[in-house]
Amino acid sequence: MGSFSATHWIIIAVLFLVLFGAKRLPDAARGLGRSLRIFKSEMNEMQADGDTKASPTTPAPELPAAQPSVDPAEQAKKDLHKA
């Protein structure tokens, strides 16, 4: 009762052909394939995100302190006053 025989599969194929038509059936199969590919990639991405959250995190490296930006004209004035 749980498995399909060859005649069941033939009846299902004929029903799909009648419902969708011979021209729309390849487009429907292509759309289903794209949907499954996207679903699979999203599932892999979710698993990868879960793996990175479960692993211990390392602290981010400290960046050197930012130097204040100096206007070149102001720097030139300071250099002239020093001389």
Buried (B, 14 or more C-beta within 10 A) or exposed (E): EEEEEEEEEEEEEEEEEEEBEEEEBEEEEEEEEEEEEEEEEEEEEEEEEEEEEEEEEEEEEEEEEEEEEEEEEEEEEEEEEEE
